[in-house]
Amino acid sequence: MKKCPVCESNKINIADCGYITFNRGFVECKDCGFKINYKNLNSENDFKDSWNRDINYMEQLVDLNEKDKNSLLISLFLKDTIAVGSMIEKINKLNEGG
């Protein structure tokens, strides 16, 4: 799994509601508390894959100029409107230094 984008810790916790399918849960850094909520995932691997994908998007956004950020956010929005709102909040935190 990718490290926490805020503090670069590799101490990452996965928690879910315990349902067999359509799990709600989150992935959270044990050191700084950075957390991404997820829903409708079926396995621990789904949570890991989603975390890695979202951290990749965040890393890309931090390095992009404003026009490119907006283009990427629009494409993400069209793919997954729920995750984008959460991701925008996390990206703003990263850009503010924490």
Chimera marker file (.cmm) of the C-alpha trace (Angstrom):
<marker_set name="trace">
<marker id="1" x="0.000" y="0.000" z="0.000" r="1" g="1" b="0" radius="0.5"/>
<marker id="2" x="1.039" y="3.552" z="-0.654" r="1" g="1" b="0" radius="0.5"/>
<marker id="3" x="2.252" y="5.638" z="2.269" r="1" g="1" b="0" radius="0.5"/>
<marker id="4" x="0.155" y="8.360" z="3.846" r="1" g="1" b="0" radius="0.5"/>
<marker id="5" x="0.308" y="11.470" z="1.621" r="1" g="1" b="0" radius="0.5"/>
<marker id="6" x="0.341" y="13.788" z="4.630" r="1" g="1" b="0" radius="0.5"/>
<marker id="7" x="3.008" y="12.349" z="6.958" r="1" g="1" b="0" radius="0.5"/>
<marker id="8" x="4.484" y="9.581" z="4.741" r="1" g="1" b="0" radius="0.5"/>
<marker id="9" x="3.847" y="6.920" z="7.371" r="1" g="1" b="0" radius="0.5"/>
<marker id="10" x="3.327" y="3.351" z="6.235" r="1" g="1" b="0" radius="0.5"/>
<marker id="11" x="1.176" y="2.555" z="9.294" r="1" g="1" b="0" radius="0.5"/>
<marker id="12" x="-2.158" y="2.320" z="7.499" r="1" g="1" b="0" radius="0.5"/>
<marker id="13" x="-5.329" y="0.888" z="9.030" r="1" g="1" b="0" radius="0.5"/>
<marker id="14" x="-8.242" y="-0.583" z="7.067" r="1" g="1" b="0" radius="0.5"/>
<marker id="15" x="-11.615" y="-0.814" z="8.802" r="1" g="1" b="0" radius="0.5"/>
<marker id="16" x="-14.988" y="-1.841" z="7.475" r="1" g="1" b="0" radius="0.5"/>
<marker id="17" x="-18.506" y="-2.392" z="8.756" r="1" g="1" b="0" radius="0.5"/>
<marker id="18" x="-18.230" y="-6.182" z="8.542" r="1" g="1" b="0" radius="0.5"/>
<marker id="19" x="-20.878" y="-6.811" z="5.911" r="1" g="1" b="0" radius="0.5"/>
<marker id="20" x="-20.114" y="-9.481" z="3.348" r="1" g="1" b="0" radius="0.5"/>
<marker id="21" x="-20.849" y="-7.229" z="0.362" r="1" g="1" b="0" radius="0.5"/>
<marker id="22" x="-21.278" y="-3.509" z="-0.194" r="1" g="1" b="0" radius="0.5"/>
<marker id="23" x="-18.956" y="-2.755" z="2.694" r="1" g="1" b="0" radius="0.5"/>
<marker id="24" x="-18.673" y="0.746" z="4.057" r="1" g="1" b="0" radius="0.5"/>
<marker id="25" x="-15.384" y="1.542" z="5.690" r="1" g="1" b="0" radius="0.5"/>
<marker id="26" x="-12.259" y="3.639" z="5.626" r="1" g="1" b="0" radius="0.5"/>
<marker id="27" x="-8.506" y="3.590" z="5.252" r="1" g="1" b="0" radius="0.5"/>
<marker id="28" x="-6.677" y="5.722" z="7.815" r="1" g="1" b="0" radius="0.5"/>
<marker id="29" x="-3.118" y="6.647" z="8.738" r="1" g="1" b="0" radius="0.5"/>
<marker id="30" x="-2.408" y="5.482" z="12.287" r="1" g="1" b="0" radius="0.5"/>
<marker id="31" x="0.127" y="8.279" z="12.824" r="1" g="1" b="0" radius="0.5"/>
<marker id="32" x="-1.581" y="11.471" z="11.642" r="1" g="1" b="0" radius="0.5"/>
<marker id="33" x="-5.224" y="10.389" z="11.257" r="1" g="1" b="0" radius="0.5"/>
<marker id="34" x="-5.517" y="11.182" z="7.537" r="1" g="1" b="0" radius="0.5"/>
<marker id="35" x="-8.552" y="9.170" z="6.413" r="1" g="1" b="0" radius="0.5"/>
<marker id="36" x="-10.498" y="8.369" z="3.260" r="1" g="1" b="0" radius="0.5"/>
<marker id="37" x="-14.002" y="6.924" z="3.579" r="1" g="1" b="0" radius="0.5"/>
<marker id="38" x="-15.247" y="4.338" z="1.103" r="1" g="1" b="0" radius="0.5"/>
<marker id="39" x="-18.462" y="2.527" z="0.393" r="1" g="1" b="0" radius="0.5"/>
<marker id="40" x="-19.513" y="-0.440" z="-1.694" r="1" g="1" b="0" radius="0.5"/>
<marker id="41" x="-16.217" y="-2.309" z="-1.524" r="1" g="1" b="0" radius="0.5"/>
<marker id="42" x="-16.192" y="-6.080" z="-1.166" r="1" g="1" b="0" radius="0.5"/>
<marker id="43" x="-12.778" y="-7.002" z="0.194" r="1" g="1" b="0" radius="0.5"/>
<marker id="44" x="-9.632" y="-5.760" z="1.888" r="1" g="1" b="0" radius="0.5"/>
<marker id="45" x="-7.966" y="-5.767" z="-1.526" r="1" g="1" b="0" radius="0.5"/>
<marker id="46" x="-10.688" y="-3.418" z="-2.814" r="1" g="1" b="0" radius="0.5"/>
<marker id="47" x="-9.909" y="-1.006" z="0.032" r="1" g="1" b="0" radius="0.5"/>
<marker id="48" x="-6.175" y="-1.221" z="-0.712" r="1" g="1" b="0" radius="0.5"/>
<marker id="49" x="-6.709" y="-0.695" z="-4.440" r="1" g="1" b="0" radius="0.5"/>
<marker id="50" x="-8.989" y="2.288" z="-3.810" r="1" g="1" b="0" radius="0.5"/>
<marker id="51" x="-6.498" y="3.842" z="-1.360" r="1" g="1" b="0" radius="0.5"/>
<marker id="52" x="-3.612" y="3.416" z="-3.802" r="1" g="1" b="0" radius="0.5"/>
<marker id="53" x="-5.674" y="4.874" z="-6.664" r="1" g="1" b="0" radius="0.5"/>
<marker id="54" x="-6.763" y="7.889" z="-4.611" r="1" g="1" b="0" radius="0.5"/>
<marker id="55" x="-3.256" y="8.592" z="-3.318" r="1" g="1" b="0" radius="0.5"/>
<marker id="56" x="-1.977" y="8.424" z="-6.909" r="1" g="1" b="0" radius="0.5"/>
<marker id="57" x="-4.596" y="11.009" z="-7.930" r="1" g="1" b="0" radius="0.5"/>
<marker id="58" x="-3.610" y="13.235" z="-5.017" r="1" g="1" b="0" radius="0.5"/>
<marker id="59" x="0.066" y="13.043" z="-5.859" r="1" g="1" b="0" radius="0.5"/>
<marker id="60" x="-0.726" y="14.010" z="-9.445" r="1" g="1" b="0" radius="0.5"/>
<marker id="61" x="-2.884" y="16.935" z="-8.371" r="1" g="1" b="0" radius="0.5"/>
<marker id="62" x="-0.303" y="18.417" z="-6.028" r="1" g="1" b="0" radius="0.5"/>
<marker id="63" x="2.147" y="18.662" z="-8.943" r="1" g="1" b="0" radius="0.5"/>
<marker id="64" x="-0.298" y="20.100" z="-11.491" r="1" g="1" b="0" radius="0.5"/>
<marker id="65" x="-1.032" y="23.721" z="-12.281" r="1" g="1" b="0" radius="0.5"/>
<marker id="66" x="-4.538" y="25.055" z="-11.599" r="1" g="1" b="0" radius="0.5"/>
<marker id="67" x="-5.872" y="24.436" z="-15.138" r="1" g="1" b="0" radius="0.5"/>
<marker id="68" x="-4.640" y="20.840" z="-15.142" r="1" g="1" b="0" radius="0.5"/>
<marker id="69" x="-6.050" y="20.254" z="-11.639" r="1" g="1" b="0" radius="0.5"/>
<marker id="70" x="-9.475" y="21.384" z="-12.790" r="1" g="1" b="0" radius="0.5"/>
<marker id="71" x="-9.344" y="19.132" z="-15.855" r="1" g="1" b="0" radius="0.5"/>
<marker id="72" x="-8.388" y="16.107" z="-13.772" r="1" g="1" b="0" radius="0.5"/>
<marker id="73" x="-11.057" y="16.874" z="-11.165" r="1" g="1" b="0" radius="0.5"/>
<marker id="74" x="-13.722" y="17.115" z="-13.861" r="1" g="1" b="0" radius="0.5"/>
<marker id="75" x="-12.714" y="13.747" z="-15.306" r="1" g="1" b="0" radius="0.5"/>
<marker id="76" x="-12.757" y="12.218" z="-11.811" r="1" g="1" b="0" radius="0.5"/>
<marker id="77" x="-16.123" y="13.801" z="-11.111" r="1" g="1" b="0" radius="0.5"/>
<marker id="78" x="-17.597" y="12.158" z="-14.151" r="1" g="1" b="0" radius="0.5"/>
<marker id="79" x="-16.276" y="8.785" z="-12.961" r="1" g="1" b="0" radius="0.5"/>
<marker id="80" x="-17.086" y="8.948" z="-9.253" r="1" g="1" b="0" radius="0.5"/>
<marker id="81" x="-18.929" y="11.914" z="-7.772" r="1" g="1" b="0" radius="0.5"/>
<marker id="82" x="-18.801" y="10.591" z="-4.205" r="1" g="1" b="0" radius="0.5"/>
<marker id="83" x="-15.048" y="10.096" z="-4.026" r="1" g="1" b="0" radius="0.5"/>
<marker id="84" x="-14.259" y="13.441" z="-5.639" r="1" g="1" b="0" radius="0.5"/>
<marker id="85" x="-15.778" y="15.542" z="-2.848" r="1" g="1" b="0" radius="0.5"/>
<marker id="86" x="-13.746" y="13.689" z="-0.269" r="1" g="1" b="0" radius="0.5"/>
<marker id="87" x="-10.660" y="13.885" z="-2.453" r="1" g="1" b="0" radius="0.5"/>
<marker id="88" x="-10.959" y="17.641" z="-3.012" r="1" g="1" b="0" radius="0.5"/>
<marker id="89" x="-11.054" y="18.156" z="0.737" r="1" g="1" b="0" radius="0.5"/>
<marker id="90" x="-7.934" y="16.012" z="1.210" r="1" g="1" b="0" radius="0.5"/>
<marker id="91" x="-6.120" y="17.798" z="-1.627" r="1" g="1" b="0" radius="0.5"/>
<marker id="92" x="-6.888" y="21.191" z="-0.122" r="1" g="1" b="0" radius="0.5"/>
<marker id="93" x="-5.438" y="19.957" z="3.174" r="1" g="1" b="0" radius="0.5"/>
<marker id="94" x="-2.283" y="18.797" z="1.401" r="1" g="1" b="0" radius="0.5"/>
<marker id="95" x="-1.912" y="22.117" z="-0.421" r="1" g="1" b="0" radius="0.5"/>
<marker id="96" x="-2.288" y="23.975" z="2.876" r="1" g="1" b="0" radius="0.5"/>
<marker id="97" x="0.537" y="21.913" z="4.382" r="1" g="1" b="0" radius="0.5"/>
<marker id="98" x="-1.339" y="19.436" z="6.488" r="1" g="1" b="0" radius="0.5"/>
<link id1="1" id2="2" r="1" g="1" b="0" radius="0.2"/>
<link id1="2" id2="3" r="1" g="1" b="0" radius="0.2"/>
<link id1="3" id2="4" r="1" g="1" b="0" radius="0.2"/>
<link id1="4" id2="5" r="1" g="1" b="0" radius="0.2"/>
<link id1="5" id2="6" r="1" g="1" b="0" radius="0.2"/>
<link id1="6" id2="7" r="1" g="1" b="0" radius="0.2"/>
<link id1="7" id2="8" r="1" g="1" b="0" radius="0.2"/>
<link id1="8" id2="9" r="1" g="1" b="0" radius="0.2"/>
<link id1="9" id2="10" r="1" g="1" b="0" radius="0.2"/>
<link id1="10" id2="11" r="1" g="1" b="0" radius="0.2"/>
<link id1="11" id2="12" r="1" g="1" b="0" radius="0.2"/>
<link id1="12" id2="13" r="1" g="1" b="0" radius="0.2"/>
<link id1="13" id2="14" r="1" g="1" b="0" radius="0.2"/>
<link id1="14" id2="15" r="1" g="1" b="0" radius="0.2"/>
<link id1="15" id2="16" r="1" g="1" b="0" radius="0.2"/>
<link id1="16" id2="17" r="1" g="1" b="0" radius="0.2"/>
<link id1="17" id2="18" r="1" g="1" b="0" radius="0.2"/>
<link id1="18" id2="19" r="1" g="1" b="0" radius="0.2"/>
<link id1="19" id2="20" r="1" g="1" b="0" radius="0.2"/>
<link id1="20" id2="21" r="1" g="1" b="0" radius="0.2"/>
<link id1="21" id2="22" r="1" g="1" b="0" radius="0.2"/>
<link id1="22" id2="23" r="1" g="1" b="0" radius="0.2"/>
<link id1="23" id2="24" r="1" g="1" b="0" radius="0.2"/>
<link id1="24" id2="25" r="1" g="1" b="0" radius="0.2"/>
<link id1="25" id2="26" r="1" g="1" b="0" radius="0.2"/>
<link id1="26" id2="27" r="1" g="1" b="0" radius="0.2"/>
<link id1="27" id2="28" r="1" g="1" b="0" radius="0.2"/>
<link id1="28" id2="29" r="1" g="1" b="0" radius="0.2"/>
<link id1="29" id2="30" r="1" g="1" b="0" radius="0.2"/>
<link id1="30" id2="31" r="1" g="1" b="0" radius="0.2"/>
<link id1="31" id2="32" r="1" g="1" b="0" radius="0.2"/>
<link id1="32" id2="33" r="1" g="1" b="0" radius="0.2"/>
<link id1="33" id2="34" r="1" g="1" b="0" radius="0.2"/>
<link id1="34" id2="35" r="1" g="1" b="0" radius="0.2"/>
<link id1="35" id2="36" r="1" g="1" b="0" radius="0.2"/>
<link id1="36" id2="37" r="1" g="1" b="0" radius="0.2"/>
<link id1="37" id2="38" r="1" g="1" b="0" radius="0.2"/>
<link id1="38" id2="39" r="1" g="1" b="0" radius="0.2"/>
<link id1="39" id2="40" r="1" g="1" b="0" radius="0.2"/>
<link id1="40" id2="41" r="1" g="1" b="0" radius="0.2"/>
<link id1="41" id2="42" r="1" g="1" b="0" radius="0.2"/>
<link id1="42" id2="43" r="1" g="1" b="0" radius="0.2"/>
<link id1="43" id2="44" r="1" g="1" b="0" radius="0.2"/>
<link id1="44" id2="45" r="1" g="1" b="0" radius="0.2"/>
<link id1="45" id2="46" r="1" g="1" b="0" radius="0.2"/>
<link id1="46" id2="47" r="1" g="1" b="0" radius="0.2"/>
<link id1="47" id2="48" r="1" g="1" b="0" radius="0.2"/>
<link id1="48" id2="49" r="1" g="1" b="0" radius="0.2"/>
<link id1="49" id2="50" r="1" g="1" b="0" radius="0.2"/>
<link id1="50" id2="51" r="1" g="1" b="0" radius="0.2"/>
<link id1="51" id2="52" r="1" g="1" b="0" radius="0.2"/>
<link id1="52" id2="53" r="1" g="1" b="0" radius="0.2"/>
<link id1="53" id2="54" r="1" g="1" b="0" radius="0.2"/>
<link id1="54" id2="55" r="1" g="1" b="0" radius="0.2"/>
<link id1="55" id2="56" r="1" g="1" b="0" radius="0.2"/>
<link id1="56" id2="57" r="1" g="1" b="0" radius="0.2"/>
<link id1="57" id2="58" r="1" g="1" b="0" radius="0.2"/>
<link id1="58" id2="59" r="1" g="1" b="0" radius="0.2"/>
<link id1="59" id2="60" r="1" g="1" b="0" radius="0.2"/>
<link id1="60" id2="61" r="1" g="1" b="0" radius="0.2"/>
<link id1="61" id2="62" r="1" g="1" b="0" radius="0.2"/>
<link id1="62" id2="63" r="1" g="1" b="0" radius="0.2"/>
<link id1="63" id2="64" r="1" g="1" b="0" radius="0.2"/>
<link id1="64" id2="65" r="1" g="1" b="0" radius="0.2"/>
<link id1="65" id2="66" r="1" g="1" b="0" radius="0.2"/>
<link id1="66" id2="67" r="1" g="1" b="0" radius="0.2"/>
<link id1="67" id2="68" r="1" g="1" b="0" radius="0.2"/>
<link id1="68" id2="69" r="1" g="1" b="0" radius="0.2"/>
<link id1="69" id2="70" r="1" g="1" b="0" radius="0.2"/>
<link id1="70" id2="71" r="1" g="1" b="0" radius="0.2"/>
<link id1="71" id2="72" r="1" g="1" b="0" radius="0.2"/>
<link id1="72" id2="73" r="1" g="1" b="0" radius="0.2"/>
<link id1="73" id2="74" r="1" g="1" b="0" radius="0.2"/>
<link id1="74" id2="75" r="1" g="1" b="0" radius="0.2"/>
<link id1="75" id2="76" r="1" g="1" b="0" radius="0.2"/>
<link id1="76" id2="77" r="1" g="1" b="0" radius="0.2"/>
<link id1="77" id2="78" r="1" g="1" b="0" radius="0.2"/>
<link id1="78" id2="79" r="1" g="1" b="0" radius="0.2"/>
<link id1="79" id2="80" r="1" g="1" b="0" radius="0.2"/>
<link id1="80" id2="81" r="1" g="1" b="0" radius="0.2"/>
<link id1="81" id2="82" r="1" g="1" b="0" radius="0.2"/>
<link id1="82" id2="83" r="1" g="1" b="0" radius="0.2"/>
<link id1="83" id2="84" r="1" g="1" b="0" radius="0.2"/>
<link id1="84" id2="85" r="1" g="1" b="0" radius="0.2"/>
<link id1="85" id2="86" r="1" g="1" b="0" radius="0.2"/>
<link id1="86" id2="87" r="1" g="1" b="0" radius="0.2"/>
<link id1="87" id2="88" r="1" g="1" b="0" radius="0.2"/>
<link id1="88" id2="89" r="1" g="1" b="0" radius="0.2"/>
<link id1="89" id2="90" r="1" g="1" b="0" radius="0.2"/>
<link id1="90" id2="91" r="1" g="1" b="0" radius="0.2"/>
<link id1="91" id2="92" r="1" g="1" b="0" radius="0.2"/>
<link id1="92" id2="93" r="1" g="1" b="0" radius="0.2"/>
<link id1="93" id2="94" r="1" g="1" b="0" radius="0.2"/>
<link id1="94" id2="95" r="1" g="1" b="0" radius="0.2"/>
<link id1="95" id2="96" r="1" g="1" b="0" radius="0.2"/>
<link id1="96" id2="97" r="1" g="1" b="0" radius="0.2"/>
<link id1="97" id2="98" r="1" g="1" b="0" radius="0.2"/>
</marker_set>
